[in-house]
Amino acid sequence: MAEHYKVKVAVFVSGERFPILVNVGTGVPLFDPTVFTLSQIRARNRASATMEVVLRALVVLQLFCDQHQIDLTDRMRAGRLLELGELDALVRLCRLPMSAIVARGDANSTGLRRAPVSLEGYRARAKNVIEEVASDFAGVRIRYIRNFIEWLTDRHLLTMDVQHPTRATLFDVKKLVVSGLTARIPSAKGRNNARRRAALDESTQERLWNVIDVRSTENPWEGRHAKIRNELIVRWFMGLGIRRGELLGVKVSDVNIRTGEVFIARRADDSIDPRPYQPNTKTHDRTLPINNDLAQRTLQYIVGERRRYPAARKHPFLFVANGGAPLSLRGLNEIFIALRQRHSDLPAIHPHILRHTNNYNFSKLSDERGMDPEVEKKIRSQMMGWSETSGTAERYTRRETERKARDASLQLQDRMVKPINEPQ
């Protein structure tokens, strides 16, 4: 499977990360996507992660144009853009994972006709249907593609004289394409709740603690440093409910062992951070308390494990990879991949599930204390780094309400009168 386009991240002297879409074959950045991200995304102070998402959506558009031999510039000169069938095909492509999109392009590039498929072959192929990406993710792709096409067309219209024979036609076609893509964006009605991320229940949490214990024979990681660091990472996620970028952005100086506090800071485009893909804090700055056990474990990691690596003395970040470099997002993900591969009896555990679990445990604690719902929302927002008016906290209180409703429904069913001839 050949990779035709790739998003690379340029790190400026100021520390700013600027993603660029390049042609893998030539190594040259694509002009229009680069200008679009500069003028429409970066100029609005969007994060580099947002620019990367935009460019990955434009990769889908670029691959679609390559597969269908579409040159948008030539079409605009002729007063055309995309036809109705092409819009539908583009939207279908947006629903596929990138690997399937690239593979489809490779198959088309061979120029070979597909052989007729027998009934048995069709049934076998039906069992291997490619799983689509989430509808909201596909919607993000369609929105950015729509915005790019609209911007590209407007730029071309500005170069045309008012009396140009195709100007009015192109203007009308642009409106049709933009409205057509908008109409095809999947609607998120919030009704499909069956596959939402769920927190770990008490028994699963207990199982997890036993597995990740440094002394456990079931510990999935190799080496003393990895075992101590990874157990500490899970404790940070479970105890503080922070995100991946927040954890990886913590510096040793952010941890105050004496007062039992850690400062979660926003440091976008940190020039000190050597990682090309800088982990960022999405929420507000805040100071979180850490109890004595977590503070002492963190101190022991700093003085007993982290300082053993000379490379760790060249940067201030708390969690390091084997060798001493700052732990990357990819390295963090691999920690949980190893956990899932070694223990299939556990659910798919990753950092955001642990964040949900922290909220689940907080909901139980608030119930035990009889906490006022409004006070609970404010406390949760402070802990998670949300604005009090964001409404994000209500998502977790709503999930807890659904859990209580489920328990109440089961209790009502248990109280139903059983038939006389049924054994008690």
N, C-alpha and C positions, 0 to 999 in steps of 0.2 A: 504494500500500500504506500504509494508515493505521497510525500507531503509537498504540496505546491506553494502554499502560503503559510507564513509563520509570524506570530506576534513576538517581537523582540522588545526588550526594555532598555532604553538608553538612560544612564544615570549621569545627570549634569553635575558640574562642580558644586552647585548650590545644594545638592542632595535630591533635587527633584527627579522623580521617575517619569519618563515619557515613553509610553508604549508606541511602537511603530509597526505597521504591517508591511512585510517585505516579501518579495518574490524569492522563493528558495533557490530557484535556478540561477538567478542573476545576483541575488543579494541586495537588490535595489529597492528602496521603499516605494510603495505605490503612491502616486502623487495625490490623487483625489481623496482617498481615505486619510492621508496625512494632513492635508489642508482642512478637511472636515473636522477632524479631532482638534486641530489647533484653533480654528475659528469658532467652532460651535460647542465644544466640550471643555477644552482647557481654558478658553476665554471666560467661561462661567465658573471657574474655580472648582470644577469637578475633580474628584480623586482620580489618581492614576488607575486604580482598580476599575473605576467606571469607564475610563477610556479603553481599557483592555477589553471589557465586555462589549463595548461598541465595535471595536475592531474585529472581535471574534464573530459578531453578527455579520459584519461586512465580508468576512471570509466566506460565509454561506452564500451571500449574493454574488461574490466573485466566482465561486465554484459553479453556481447556477448558470451564470453567463457563459462560463467556459464550456459547460456541458451542452448548452443549447446554442452555442456560437452566436451570442448576442453581444453587440458592441453598442452600449448605451449612447456614446457620443455620436456615432453615425446615425443612430435612430433619432436622436434629438434634432440633428440637422435636417432630417426628413420630416420632422413634426410628429414623431412617434416615440413611444416608450415600450411598455409591456402590454401584450394582449391579454384578454380575459383568461384564456387557458394557461398562459404563462404565469399569471398571478396565482392561479390555483396550484400549479406545479411548484412555484416558489414557496408558497405557504406549506405545502406538504413536505418540502425539503427542510423547512425550518423546524418541523416536528421531529426530525431524525437526529440521532447522536452524530457528532462530527465524524467519527470513524466510518459510519455507514454512508455519509455524504461523500467522503473522499473515495471510498470503495466503489460507489456508484459511478463516480467520474472516471475512475480507472477502468471500469468495465466498458463504459461508453467509448473511451479513447482507443480501445482495441479495434473498433470498427467492425467487429464480427457480429453476425446475426445470431440470435439465440436459437438453439435447436428446439423443435417442438417438444413440449413437455407432456409426458404420459399422465394418466390419472394418478398412478402411484407416486410419480414424481411430484405432481401438484400437491398431493396430500402430505408428502414428506416435507416439501417446501413450506406448506402452511404451518407445520409444527415449529418451524424456525423463523417465525415472523420477528422482524426487528422491533424491539421495544422502543417506543417513542419517548422523547424527553417530556418532562412535566409541562403542562399547558401554559403555566405562567412563564416558564423559561422560553418556550416557543413564542409567547407573546412579546417578551422582551426583544427577541431577535427581530420579529416583524416590525415592531415600533421603530427600532433604530434603522432598519433597512428603509422603512417608509420615510423617516426623517432625512436620511441620506439622499434618497432619490428626489425628494422635494427640494432639498438644498442644491443638488446637482443641476436640476432643471431650472431653478430660479437663477442660478449663476449663468447658465447658458442663455436664458431669456434676456438677461441684462446686457449681453453682448450683441443682441439683435436689434435692428432698427424697428421702430414702431410699424413701419410699412412693410416689414419683411413678410413674404407670402405665407410662411409656415408659423409665424409667431403666435397668432391667435389659436391656431390648431394645437400647437404644443402646449399652450396655456390651458386649454380645455382638457387635453389628454392628461396633463399633470394632475388636475383636480380629480379626474376619474380614477387614476392609479392610486392617488393618496387616499381617496375615500374607499376604494376597493380594498386596499390593504388594511385600512382601519376597520372596515366591516368584518374582515377575516381574523382579527385578533381574538383569540379565545377569551371568553368571558369567565371571570373568576367569581362564581356565585357563592363559594364557600359551603356548598352542600355536600361535597364529597369529603367526609371527615374520616373515612375508614382507615386511610393510609397515612394519617398525620403522625408526626413524630411523637412517640410516647415516652414518658419518663420510666426509669427503672424502678420496679417495685422493691419493697423492703428485702424480700428473699434474694432477688437478683443483686441488689446492692451488697448484701452480706457475702454472696458468692464472689462478687468482684473483689471485695477487700481481701478475701482469702487467696484468690488467684494472684493478685499483684504484690502480695507481701514479699519482701526481699528474701525471706528465708523459705518461702514456699517452693516445693519441688515442681509445682505447676506454673511457676513464673515463666512467661513466654519469652522473656528477653535474655540476651546473652551479655555477660560481663557485669562487674560490680557497679560501674558508673551508670550503665543503662538501667539496671534494676532500681537503683536508688533514685535516679532522676525521674524515671517514668512513674514510679509510685508517687513521688512528690507532685508530679504534673497532674495525675488523676486527683490527688487531694486538693490541689489548687482549683481545678475545675469544679469538683463536687462541693468544695467548701465556699468558694467565692462566686461561682456562677458566671465566670468571665468568658469572653470569646477567645478564639485561637490567637488573633492578632494582638489582643490585649495581653495575653500571657507571654507571647514571644517578644513583645515590646518592653517588658519590665526590665529595668536595669537594677543592678545590685544596690545602687544608691536610692532606689525607690522604696526599698524595704527597710523599715525601721524596727529592728528587733526589740529595742528598749521599750518603745511605746506600743508595740504590737500592731503596726499599721503598714499598709502598702499603698503607694500612690499609683493609680491607673491613669496614665497620661496620654494625651493626643500629641503625637510627634510626626505628623505627615512630612515626608521629604527630609528625614533626618540625615544630615550629611555624614554623621558618625556611623550610621548603619551600613555595613558592607554588603548586605544582601540585595541583589538586584530587585527581587520581588519583596519589597519591604512589608512586613506585617503591620497593619494599621489598626488603630482603635476607632471603631465606628460610632461609639457612644460618647457621652460626656466624660470629661475628667472627673475623677472622684477618688476619695480616700476610703479604703475598706479596712476593717479591723481583721486581724488574724490572731487566733488564740495561741496560747503558750506552746501547745504541741506542734502546730503548724509552723510557728516562728522558730522553734528549736530544730525541727526537721530541715527547714530552709537554711538556717545557720550552719548546720552540720554538712549540708550539701555544698555550701559556699566554701567552707574552710577545709572540708575533708575530701571533696571530689572535684569541684570546679577548679580549684587552685593547682591541682596536679598537672594541668595542661598549660604550658607556657603561652600557647596561642590565646588562651582565655584572658590573659592579662593585657591583651592589646585592644580589648573592647569592653564595654560596660554591661553587656546584656547578661541576665541571670542564667538562663538555661542555654547550655551549650551542647553541641554534637560531640561524638567521640572524636577527639582531636583538639577540641577547644574552640572551634568556630561557633558563631551564634547559630542556634538551632533554627532551621528554616521551616517554612510551612510544609514543604514536602517531607522533610524529616519527621515533623510532628505527625503527619498523616500516616507515615510508615510505622510509627509506634503502635497505632491502633489497628493497622492492617495485620501486623504480627499477632496482636491480641486476638483478632477475629479468626485468623487462620489456625491458631493453636487451640482455641476453645470455641468450637462450633455450638456448644451447649448454651453459650451466652448469646443474647441478642446482638445485633450489629451496633457495637459501641463506638461512638466517635465524640469529639468534644462538644458538639451541640446537643447531643443526647444528655451529656452530663450537665449542661446548662439547664436543660429542661428538668432534670432530676433535682437540681438545686432549687428550682422554683416549686417543684412538687413537694419537696421536704419543707420549704417555707410555708406552703399552703397548709400542710398538716400542723405545723407549729402555730400558725395563726389561728387555726381552729381550736387547738388545745388551750390557747390563751384567750379565746373569745374576742379576737381583735375586730374592731370596727372595719367594715369593708373599705370605706374611704381611706382610713388610716393604713390599711393593708396595701392599697394601691400606691400610696405615696411612699411607703417604706420599700416596696418592691421596685418602684421606679428609681429610687435613690441607689439601691443595691445594684441594679442592672445598668445604671447610667442613662436611663431614659428621661425625657422631659415629662413632667407631671401631666401635661396636657396631650401627650402623644397618643394615649389610648392603648399602648402596647400591653400595659399591665392587665388590662381587661381581658386580653386573650388568655392569660393564664388563670385568672379567676373564673372565666367562662369554662375552661377545661375542668377546673375543680368542681364547678357546679354540675357539669355533665357526669363526673365521676360519682358525685353524691346522688344524682338522679338515678344512675344505674344501680347503686347500692339500695336505694329506696325501692326501686322497682322489683329487685330480687327479694327484698324482705316482704313486700306485699304478696308476691307469688308464693313465698314459703308459708304465708298465713292462710292461704286458700284451703278450704275444707277438702280433705281427700275423700274419694269414694269409699263407701262402707266396706266393700269387699276387698279393698287394697290394704295389704299389710302395713301396719304402722311402723 
